């Protein structure tokens, strides 16, 4: 219908309301006597049994009406060509929604449009973290028994024992002899020669790992360009938020009537983190068969069945560095199992669960660390990854070490596998001892394979992916073109003016 189509049924053309500048007194009488449903904006039923909602604000507009049904109201002439409203597609275009409910899909699309209105990454993260949600905390190391299937499901992770084949081409035997003697000295210095206060003994593994890390960088840092330009941070705060679908039947706390996903929040202080200017090479192609059809356990029971309980938390994403830092991509993250967690694991859990606890920690730390890094490049729950993110991780208790590699292929875990078939992949090794024991002032049984793998993690060179690393950010902005060098970034931070105190404050200059 021409004029105002909202007043006529889009299915049968029945005119539901027509008016032009109605007198307020007459409008009040009509509301109470003849047309209460129409004037209050409620739903009315047309002859074709379709429900149509009428907005009271459009009463002042001229519309087409049948004078036989509405006597005394001015009628606008109808054109020869009928005008129909545009047909709304079932799902928002541009994405694969699988079997998701249409209303939920359009809600997600509206959220994406609201986030896209903000160009800066910091503004987008601030908008997405405003509301407090019923969230399930994800611990960096959780000693709960039989928790591994839950950790794999919430991160959508397929595990592969062993490390990627890319390390077969990395040769570090030339550096092994020099590093071996340095590591022996570090172990002896920390466990034999130094005497620390009691509260520092709990952090002994942290000090040992740090000394080994600095020794390796000093030994081979000048031979690799990416190590000479990398940034090393200690006690790095890493946090990530995401959603996981599949809880429509169990309905745990935090799910809504229209969505079957739960919210998850990871928080951790990574002991050490090395960052570089370019991303690491991908371990598998994004569309490889393993990435598309890798198996992972389905755990759709309530999280409380495995000791996971919800809390009211705000979504937070932290990657351990400033937005715009030239070194935005992770090279290596190292984490120490706290002594109290290690004691609880050995006292209360059977030895057969220890490897699962180590593997679960590698999965959640790898997924969360790469997710937070991707958010700093403009990706989010609504903006799917256009290329895989890769990272290297080391987990240790001071003597044993577990190596893992993680490839993040998707962050849209709130969609079903029909919509997003990609799986995230985690390669891992079982914990192995760095050394056996210390006797008579000497380190016995130093594991060369463990040192060799550590050197390979350091020596793996970043590469140019050949794709746009920030496809969802505005081009040529401050966040898409970071400083060329670390020195330029530091100078830029120094030159920024510091927020001054209010000028109205009066200072006593006599003192």
Wavefront OBJ file of the C-alpha trace (Angstrom):
o trace
v 0.000 0.000 0.000
v 1.355 3.468 -0.778
v 1.570 6.095 1.898
v 2.436 4.282 5.113
v 2.664 0.484 4.586
v 2.942 -0.127 8.329
v -0.790 0.523 8.708
v -1.846 -2.233 6.314
v -1.414 -5.989 6.476
v 1.534 -7.052 4.327
v -0.144 -10.394 3.661
v -3.723 -9.570 2.577
v -3.624 -5.764 2.234
v -6.353 -5.120 4.815
v -6.268 -1.529 6.062
v -5.958 -1.509 9.820
v -5.801 2.217 10.567
v -5.978 5.508 8.671
v -5.985 8.973 10.181
v -4.769 12.541 9.683
v -4.136 14.941 12.554
v -6.764 13.575 14.866
v -8.067 15.876 17.559
v -6.622 14.888 20.977
v -10.046 14.755 22.579
v -11.387 12.583 19.783
v -8.297 10.382 20.070
v -8.969 9.892 23.783
v -12.596 8.882 23.134
v -11.588 6.498 20.339
v -8.994 4.844 22.547
v -11.510 4.081 25.254
v -14.555 3.229 23.127
v -13.869 1.907 19.655
v -10.238 1.050 18.966
v -8.392 0.330 22.215
v -6.030 -2.300 20.777
v -4.956 -0.256 17.775
v -4.245 2.949 19.676
v -2.297 1.272 22.475
v 0.136 -0.346 20.058
v -1.067 -3.884 20.745
v -1.330 -6.659 18.209
v -4.464 -6.876 16.050
v -5.572 -9.739 13.857
v -6.362 -9.285 10.151
v -8.778 -11.420 8.080
v -5.826 -13.507 6.879
v -5.165 -14.475 10.552
v -1.834 -12.616 10.606
v -0.905 -10.639 13.709
v 0.303 -7.094 13.036
v 1.546 -4.593 15.615
v 0.460 -0.958 15.233
v 2.632 1.931 16.436
v 0.576 4.826 17.917
v 3.151 7.384 16.753
v 2.094 7.063 13.119
v -1.432 8.347 13.703
v -0.464 11.806 12.465
v 0.610 10.588 9.020
v -1.559 10.568 5.913
v -2.399 7.059 4.825
v -4.619 5.265 2.352
v -7.972 4.145 3.674
v -11.301 2.850 2.459
v -13.894 5.689 2.922
v -16.648 3.129 3.366
v -14.926 1.727 6.429
v -13.560 5.045 7.716
v -16.117 7.797 7.012
v -15.099 11.390 7.663
v -11.372 10.782 7.211
v -9.412 12.291 4.330
v -8.344 9.700 1.790
v -5.127 9.939 -0.196
v -5.211 8.726 -3.804
v -3.625 5.352 -4.454
v -1.066 4.987 -7.232
v -1.214 2.530 -10.063
v 1.867 0.567 -8.883
v 1.637 -1.280 -5.586
v 4.501 -0.700 -3.173
v 5.659 -3.541 -0.939
v 8.200 -3.511 1.868
v 11.531 -5.237 1.187
v 11.595 -8.935 1.991
v 13.830 -9.667 4.955
v 16.081 -12.720 4.467
v 15.872 -15.564 6.913
v 19.437 -15.107 8.171
v 21.787 -12.101 8.121
v 23.964 -12.199 5.008
v 27.721 -12.659 5.073
v 28.000 -15.490 7.615
v 27.120 -19.145 7.959
v 24.589 -19.615 10.770
v 23.901 -23.353 10.489
v 20.706 -24.401 12.265
v 20.663 -21.426 14.645
v 17.332 -19.793 15.413
v 16.664 -16.831 13.112
v 15.923 -14.432 15.951
v 19.196 -15.285 17.695
v 21.130 -14.827 14.449
v 19.650 -11.372 13.872
v 20.437 -10.433 17.472
v 24.090 -11.338 16.961
v 24.113 -9.361 13.707
v 22.732 -6.292 15.461
v 25.467 -6.595 18.109
v 28.072 -6.764 15.365
v 26.711 -3.607 13.734
v 26.802 -1.808 17.083
v 30.435 -2.819 17.636
v 31.429 -1.854 14.073
v 30.368 1.729 14.755
v 33.531 2.087 16.860
v 36.773 2.125 14.893
v 39.357 1.784 17.666
v 40.105 -1.585 19.256
v 40.117 -0.090 22.737
v 36.638 1.358 22.188
v 35.296 -1.947 20.893
v 36.662 -3.868 23.860
v 35.246 -1.261 26.240
v 31.789 -1.594 24.657
v 31.823 -5.394 24.774
v 32.947 -5.474 28.413
v 30.328 -3.135 29.859
v 27.702 -5.631 30.991
v 28.238 -7.983 33.906
v 27.316 -11.542 33.011
v 26.853 -14.853 34.786
v 30.196 -16.369 33.852
v 32.080 -19.581 34.589
v 35.710 -18.910 35.591
v 38.347 -20.993 33.819
v 41.407 -21.635 35.980
v 44.855 -21.740 34.359
v 45.646 -24.976 36.248
v 42.758 -26.997 37.627
v 43.385 -30.181 39.612
v 39.755 -31.386 39.432
v 39.591 -35.017 38.355
v 38.130 -35.913 34.922
v 38.105 -32.261 33.820
v 39.962 -32.716 30.519
v 36.837 -33.455 28.364
v 35.213 -30.277 29.683
v 38.327 -28.210 28.901
v 38.514 -29.628 25.390
v 34.843 -28.975 24.704
v 34.658 -25.372 25.904
v 37.703 -24.520 23.774
v 36.704 -26.804 20.865
v 40.174 -28.343 20.868
v 41.449 -31.441 19.102
v 44.636 -32.797 20.718
v 47.596 -34.431 18.947
v 50.375 -36.123 20.877
v 53.738 -34.929 19.653
v 54.777 -31.615 18.134
v 54.170 -30.242 14.614
v 56.382 -31.385 11.772
v 57.662 -27.861 11.237
v 60.245 -28.416 13.999
v 61.913 -31.187 12.028
v 63.505 -28.513 9.830
v 64.823 -26.446 12.774
v 68.453 -27.365 13.563
v 69.806 -26.271 16.945
v 72.539 -28.835 17.585
v 75.219 -26.162 17.131
v 73.904 -24.274 20.166
v 73.213 -27.284 22.387
v 76.706 -27.598 23.876
v 76.920 -23.964 24.976
v 73.417 -23.882 26.408
v 73.854 -27.183 28.274
v 76.747 -25.934 30.379
v 74.949 -22.676 31.149
v 71.777 -24.477 32.268
v 73.782 -26.740 34.596
v 75.317 -23.682 36.242
v 71.895 -22.061 36.624
v 70.427 -25.134 38.334
v 73.359 -25.446 40.713
v 73.294 -21.756 41.531
v 69.593 -21.794 42.413
v 69.418 -25.065 44.341
v 72.907 -25.330 45.859
v 74.603 -21.961 46.219
v 71.800 -19.487 46.977
v 69.915 -19.299 50.251
v 66.581 -17.539 49.990
v 64.050 -16.529 52.562
v 61.152 -18.868 53.176
v 58.592 -16.945 51.132
v 60.971 -16.960 48.153
v 61.348 -20.749 48.226
v 57.815 -21.049 46.862
v 58.963 -19.115 43.787
v 62.114 -21.128 43.268
v 60.827 -22.692 40.056
v 60.014 -19.197 38.766
v 63.585 -18.047 39.373
v 65.071 -21.160 37.756
v 62.941 -20.752 34.653
v 63.802 -17.073 34.399
v 67.538 -17.712 34.667
v 67.347 -20.400 31.965
v 65.330 -18.055 29.769
v 67.774 -15.161 30.083
v 70.745 -17.487 29.556
v 69.347 -18.874 26.296
v 68.549 -15.383 25.008
v 72.063 -14.201 25.832
v 73.599 -17.230 24.162
v 71.698 -17.342 20.848
v 69.920 -13.963 20.758
v 72.524 -12.338 18.497
v 72.207 -15.139 15.927
v 68.500 -14.672 15.246
v 67.043 -11.343 14.207
v 63.612 -11.946 15.751
v 65.199 -12.663 19.154
v 67.213 -9.464 18.997
v 64.033 -7.441 18.379
v 61.671 -9.329 20.697
v 60.184 -8.100 23.972
v 60.333 -10.108 27.196
v 57.867 -9.507 30.023
v 57.537 -11.095 33.449
v 54.308 -11.811 35.378
v 52.110 -10.981 32.392
v 48.390 -10.608 32.974
v 46.386 -12.609 30.416
v 42.583 -12.670 30.359
v 40.022 -13.776 27.781
v 36.239 -14.141 27.520
v 34.270 -16.380 25.167
v 31.023 -18.328 24.791
v 30.375 -22.014 24.143
v 27.194 -23.452 22.673
v 25.544 -26.820 23.255
v 23.926 -26.399 26.681
v 20.312 -26.117 25.556
v 19.162 -29.321 27.264
v 21.043 -29.132 30.565
v 20.309 -25.376 30.947
v 23.036 -24.483 33.462
v 23.029 -21.176 35.258
v 23.864 -18.365 32.859
v 21.987 -19.649 29.807
v 18.951 -17.707 28.600
v 15.639 -18.699 27.089
v 16.764 -17.848 23.572
v 20.437 -18.946 23.693
v 22.034 -22.242 24.687
v 25.577 -21.005 25.322
v 27.497 -20.411 28.529
v 29.959 -17.599 29.192
v 33.542 -18.314 30.225
v 36.287 -16.075 31.604
v 39.966 -17.003 31.858
v 42.408 -15.179 34.144
v 46.093 -15.878 34.660
v 49.467 -14.295 35.321
v 51.890 -15.816 32.830
v 55.343 -16.080 34.376
v 57.209 -15.079 31.207
v 56.124 -14.020 27.743
v 58.200 -13.316 24.625
v 56.572 -11.271 21.844
v 57.703 -10.545 18.303
v 56.720 -8.217 15.469
v 55.358 -10.827 13.031
v 53.229 -13.937 13.621
v 54.635 -17.429 13.741
v 54.027 -19.677 10.724
v 50.883 -21.783 10.727
v 51.378 -25.385 11.809
v 48.582 -26.687 9.545
v 46.687 -25.025 6.675
v 43.468 -23.386 7.812
v 41.349 -25.731 5.682
v 43.284 -28.903 6.424
v 41.247 -32.022 7.147
v 42.406 -32.144 10.772
v 41.321 -28.524 11.310
v 37.888 -29.244 9.830
v 37.075 -32.684 11.210
v 39.335 -33.312 14.198
v 37.569 -35.149 17.011
v 37.023 -33.686 20.451
v 34.805 -34.875 23.335
v 31.280 -33.500 23.677
v 30.593 -32.332 27.222
v 27.170 -30.682 27.430
v 26.421 -31.476 31.070
v 26.184 -28.753 33.638
v 29.645 -27.441 34.535
v 28.823 -27.921 38.210
v 29.125 -31.695 37.663
v 32.900 -31.233 37.335
v 33.290 -28.601 40.027
v 32.871 -25.480 37.871
v 30.556 -22.850 39.367
v 29.404 -19.520 37.992
v 30.075 -15.989 39.206
v 28.997 -12.516 38.153
v 31.924 -11.148 36.163
v 32.533 -8.582 33.454
v 34.119 -9.721 30.187
v 37.808 -8.786 30.024
v 40.410 -9.262 27.293
v 44.067 -8.627 28.137
v 47.028 -9.803 26.112
v 49.868 -8.534 28.283
v 50.812 -5.546 26.115
v 49.492 -2.190 24.961
v 47.367 -1.860 21.839
v 49.657 -0.633 19.065
v 52.805 -2.214 20.499
v 55.159 -3.203 17.649
v 55.593 -6.659 19.198
v 51.981 -7.847 19.158
v 52.433 -11.540 18.401
v 53.479 -14.174 20.882
v 56.644 -16.200 20.345
v 56.758 -18.171 23.590
v 54.819 -18.213 26.857
v 56.205 -19.945 29.939
v 54.191 -20.826 33.025
v 55.183 -22.364 36.362
v 52.802 -24.584 38.323
v 52.467 -23.004 41.785
v 53.910 -25.048 44.631
v 50.580 -25.241 46.496
v 48.788 -26.479 43.366
v 51.509 -29.044 42.801
v 51.232 -30.233 46.404
v 47.430 -30.543 46.154
v 47.725 -32.489 42.895
v 50.188 -34.987 44.364
v 48.288 -35.454 47.626
v 44.699 -35.679 46.339
v 44.935 -36.979 42.785
v 46.092 -40.323 41.506
v 49.185 -40.280 39.343
v 47.158 -41.388 36.328
v 45.415 -37.981 36.313
v 48.596 -35.903 36.431
v 49.203 -35.888 32.690
v 45.590 -34.879 32.052
v 45.994 -31.931 34.416
v 49.114 -30.799 32.551
v 47.392 -31.189 29.180
v 44.277 -29.322 30.322
v 46.443 -26.419 31.495
v 48.184 -26.312 28.102
v 44.825 -26.219 26.302
v 43.151 -23.412 28.269
v 46.328 -21.300 28.422
v 46.971 -21.679 24.695
v 43.386 -20.907 23.693
v 43.010 -17.912 26.013
v 46.383 -16.357 25.237
v 45.823 -16.463 21.473
v 42.228 -15.273 21.835
v 43.290 -12.159 23.725
v 45.989 -11.453 21.117
v 43.435 -11.766 18.324
v 41.121 -9.271 20.055
v 43.897 -6.686 19.956
v 43.982 -7.072 16.156
v 40.264 -6.419 15.686
v 38.890 -9.970 15.851
v 36.120 -10.830 18.292
v 33.138 -13.112 18.882
v 31.363 -11.358 16.015
v 34.435 -11.059 13.761
v 35.724 -14.498 12.848
v 39.391 -15.236 12.240
v 40.564 -14.919 8.643
v 43.857 -16.730 9.302
v 45.020 -19.130 12.035
v 46.865 -17.903 15.117
v 49.734 -20.001 16.463
v 51.686 -20.001 19.714
v 54.255 -21.967 21.719
v 53.874 -22.762 25.411
v 56.024 -24.311 28.125
v 54.617 -25.588 31.427
v 56.972 -26.554 34.247
v 57.165 -27.234 37.968
v 60.889 -26.466 38.164
v 62.099 -29.930 37.197
v 59.587 -31.376 34.751
v 58.683 -29.610 31.505
v 55.786 -30.026 29.105
v 55.885 -28.448 25.634
v 52.793 -27.595 23.619
v 51.858 -25.770 20.441
v 48.417 -24.311 19.866
v 46.726 -23.235 16.647
v 43.608 -21.096 17.017
v 41.388 -21.637 13.972
v 38.100 -20.198 15.253
v 36.802 -18.007 18.051
v 33.109 -18.414 17.200
v 32.581 -21.297 19.583
v 29.037 -20.017 20.204
v 28.072 -21.485 16.826
v 27.467 -25.159 16.130
v 29.775 -27.372 14.084
v 27.322 -27.136 11.177
v 28.009 -23.418 10.927
v 31.720 -23.382 11.890
v 33.397 -26.747 11.208
v 36.881 -25.537 12.217
v 38.507 -27.031 15.301
v 41.362 -25.626 17.339
v 44.429 -27.862 17.513
v 46.795 -28.516 20.435
v 50.040 -30.472 20.019
v 51.622 -31.579 23.280
v 54.298 -33.693 24.899
v 54.013 -35.495 28.211
v 55.990 -33.979 31.111
v 59.656 -34.941 31.011
v 62.372 -34.247 33.530
v 64.912 -31.553 32.744
v 67.354 -33.293 35.096
v 67.264 -36.275 37.450
v 68.929 -35.052 40.647
v 71.764 -33.014 42.117
v 74.550 -35.005 43.797
v 77.893 -33.816 45.131
v 77.513 -30.404 43.540
v 76.775 -31.797 40.070
v 73.619 -32.063 37.993
v 72.898 -35.680 37.160
v 70.952 -36.796 34.094
v 70.468 -33.478 32.271
v 67.943 -34.134 29.489
v 69.330 -32.953 26.150
v 66.040 -33.624 24.341
v 64.296 -31.199 26.662
v 66.913 -28.515 26.022
v 66.829 -29.176 22.293
v 63.077 -28.623 22.146
v 63.394 -25.431 24.189
v 65.971 -24.129 21.704
v 63.685 -24.994 18.790
v 60.914 -22.932 20.338
v 63.272 -19.956 20.539
v 64.677 -20.498 17.054
v 61.394 -20.844 15.149
v 61.330 -17.770 12.898
v 58.221 -15.669 12.279
v 57.016 -15.158 8.741
v 54.966 -12.876 6.562
v 51.583 -14.576 6.161
v 50.730 -12.683 2.966
v 47.289 -11.669 4.290
v 45.800 -8.619 5.933
v 46.547 -9.107 9.633
v 43.871 -6.580 10.712
v 41.006 -6.936 8.211
v 38.293 -5.551 10.510
v 40.079 -2.304 11.437
v 39.980 0.962 9.528
v 42.954 1.234 7.216
v 45.761 3.706 7.900
v 44.681 4.247 11.508
v 47.047 4.388 14.473
v 46.149 0.816 15.421
v 46.586 -0.698 11.954
v 49.983 0.897 11.341
v 52.103 0.352 14.483
v 55.540 1.997 14.898
v 58.271 0.491 12.770
v 60.596 -0.294 15.663
v 60.495 -0.831 19.388
v 62.510 2.356 19.929
v 59.938 4.429 18.041
v 57.160 2.955 20.174
v 59.004 3.809 23.397
v 59.686 7.359 22.215
v 56.046 7.747 21.234
v 54.964 6.730 24.737
v 57.435 9.149 26.310
v 56.282 12.087 24.167
v 52.627 11.688 25.084
v 51.551 14.428 27.518
v 50.800 13.328 31.049
v 47.343 14.185 32.384
v 47.752 17.350 34.420
v 46.128 18.141 37.752
v 43.304 20.634 37.888
v 44.592 24.159 37.258
v 42.452 25.562 40.061
v 44.685 24.008 42.707
v 46.767 26.675 44.496
v 50.269 25.678 45.550
v 52.159 27.266 48.438
v 55.362 28.547 46.771
v 56.817 29.871 50.030
v 57.909 26.431 51.138
l 1 2 3 4 5 6 7 8 9 10 11 12 13 14 15 16 17 18 19 20 21 22 23 24 25 26 27 28 29 30 31 32 33 34 35 36 37 38 39 40 41 42 43 44 45 46 47 48 49 50 51 52 53 54 55 56 57 58 59 60 61 62 63 64 65 66 67 68 69 70 71 72 73 74 75 76 77 78 79 80 81 82 83 84 85 86 87 88 89 90 91 92 93 94 95 96 97 98 99 100 101 102 103 104 105 106 107 108 109 110 111 112 113 114 115 116 117 118 119 120 121 122 123 124 125 126 127 128 129 130 131 132 133 134 135 136 137 138 139 140 141 142 143 144 145 146 147 148 149 150 151 152 153 154 155 156 157 158 159 160 161 162 163 164 165 166 167 168 169 170 171 172 173 174 175 176 177 178 179 180 181 182 183 184 185 186 187 188 189 190 191 192 193 194 195 196 197 198 199 200 201 202 203 204 205 206 207 208 209 210 211 212 213 214 215 216 217 218 219 220 221 222 223 224 225 226 227 228 229 230 231 232 233 234 235 236 237 238 239 240 241 242 243 244 245 246 247 248 249 250 251 252 253 254 255 256 257 258 259 260 261 262 263 264 265 266 267 268 269 270 271 272 273 274 275 276 277 278 279 280 281 282 283 284 285 286 287 288 289 290 291 292 293 294 295 296 297 298 299 300 301 302 303 304 305 306 307 308 309 310 311 312 313 314 315 316 317 318 319 320 321 322 323 324 325 326 327 328 329 330 331 332 333 334 335 336 337 338 339 340 341 342 343 344 345 346 347 348 349 350 351 352 353 354 355 356 357 358 359 360 361 362 363 364 365 366 367 368 369 370 371 372 373 374 375 376 377 378 379 380 381 382 383 384 385 386 387 388 389 390 391 392 393 394 395 396 397 398 399 400 401 402 403 404 405 406 407 408 409 410 411 412 413 414 415 416 417 418 419 420 421 422 423 424 425 426 427 428 429 430 431 432 433 434 435 436 437 438 439 440 441 442 443 444 445 446 447 448 449 450 451 452 453 454 455 456 457 458 459 460 461 462 463 464 465 466 467 468 469 470 471 472 473 474 475 476 477 478 479 480 481 482 483 484 485 486 487 488 489 490 491 492 493 494 495 496 497 498 499 500 501 502 503 504 505 506 507 508 509 510 511
